[in-house]
Amino acid sequence: MAKRILLVEDEPGLQLTLSDRLRSEGYEVEITGDGDTAYERAKEESFDLIILDVMLPGKNGFDVCRDLRRDGMTRPILMLTARDQVADKVVGLKLGADDYLTKPFENLELLARVEALLRRSATSATTHSADSYEFGDVSVDFRKAEVVRDGTPVELSAREFQLLRYFIENRDSVLSRDELLNNVWGYDAMPSTRTVDVHVAWLRRKIEANPKHPEHIRTVHGMGYKFVG
């Protein structure tokens, strides 16, 4: 069955170019040109991937991404922007985007990123098909993107939730910082692997009984981290 892609782009020329190329690769493409419609369509229909421009009429791409993640939508989001600003990339990724592509770009690069995101999403779904997971006094609802610890809701950022999910899906495996960057952040151009350490520290504070002596997210010295359920 063809993968379904929601293309959210307000430039008619780019709509035509991208949709034609994606369809030629066998994807089923739906197009919308404004953020409000994109948000409603993504809530109503099941898409395998969303290609989301930042500058849109109505809701901008950042708002659409943020609201969909808050609603529990976990499908991959690839953001497009004409602005080559590091701050924009950071904002988009913190709001839950899986990858980021700056205009102008080559169609081959777009296709490569689309394929990578769909492949990673399929692997994730195969690895962990259950809607929930429990460890210690923590329960995780993947469908709703909710975490509860000892009966109390835990507020996680979109990135923290994605990191926790990846740990759970790959539990008992040693995961290097580079692997976490590539598979959770969706790209390998971060300034340093210190980014992973910082997010792990934040996550430990929220889910571990004793963050200084973690029971679940353990450090494997010289190698990375391992999640133990």
WOSULHU-V364399 format. One record per pair of residues at least 12 apart in sequence whose C-alpha atoms are under 7 Angstrom apart, sorted by sequence separation. I is the first residue (numbers start at 1). J is the second residue. D is the distance in whole Angstrom. If there is no record, write none. Layout:
I:J:D
I:J:D
This chain:
131:143:6
137:149:6
138:150:6
216:228:5
137:150:5
216:229:6
178:193:7
181:196:7
177:193:6
79:97:7
84:102:6
78:97:6
83:102:7
177:196:6
77:97:5
78:98:6
79:99:6
80:100:6
81:101:7
82:102:6
35:56:6
77:98:5
78:99:5
79:100:5
80:101:5
81:102:5
82:103:5
163:184:6
5:27:7
7:29:7
34:56:5
35:57:6
36:58:6
76:98:6
77:99:7
78:100:6
79:101:6
80:102:6
81:103:6
82:104:7
162:184:6
4:27:6
5:28:6
6:29:6
7:30:6
8:31:6
9:32:6
10:33:4
34:57:5
35:58:5
36:59:5
80:103:7
2:26:6
3:27:5
4:28:5
5:29:5
6:30:5
7:31:5
8:32:5
9:33:5
10:34:6
34:58:6
35:59:4
2:27:5
3:28:6
4:29:6
5:30:6
6:31:6
7:32:6
8:33:6
35:60:6
39:64:6
52:77:7
54:79:7
2:28:6
8:34:7
35:61:6
49:75:6
50:76:6
51:77:6
52:78:6
53:79:6
54:80:6
48:75:6
49:76:5
50:77:5
51:78:5
52:79:5
53:80:4
54:81:5
69:96:6
49:77:6
50:78:6
51:79:6
52:80:6
53:81:6
35:64:6
66:95:5
8:38:6
62:92:6
65:95:6
66:96:7
65:96:7
65:97:7
160:199:7
6:47:6
76:117:6
128:169:6
5:47:6
127:169:6
4:47:5
5:48:6
6:49:6
7:50:6
8:51:6
9:52:7
160:203:6
4:48:5
5:49:5
6:50:5
7:51:5
8:52:5
9:53:5
3:48:6
4:49:7
5:50:6
6:51:6
7:52:6
8:53:6
76:121:7
10:56:6
176:223:6
177:224:6
176:224:4
175:224:5
176:225:6
174:224:6
175:225:5
174:225:6
175:226:6
154:206:7
174:226:5
173:226:6
172:226:6
171:226:7
172:227:6
171:227:5
172:228:5
171:228:6
149:207:7
171:229:7
168:227:7
167:227:6
96:158:5
95:158:6
96:159:6
94:158:7
94:159:6
138:207:7
72:143:6
72:144:5
72:145:5
98:185:6
99:186:5
98:186:5
99:187:6
69:158:7
135:229:5
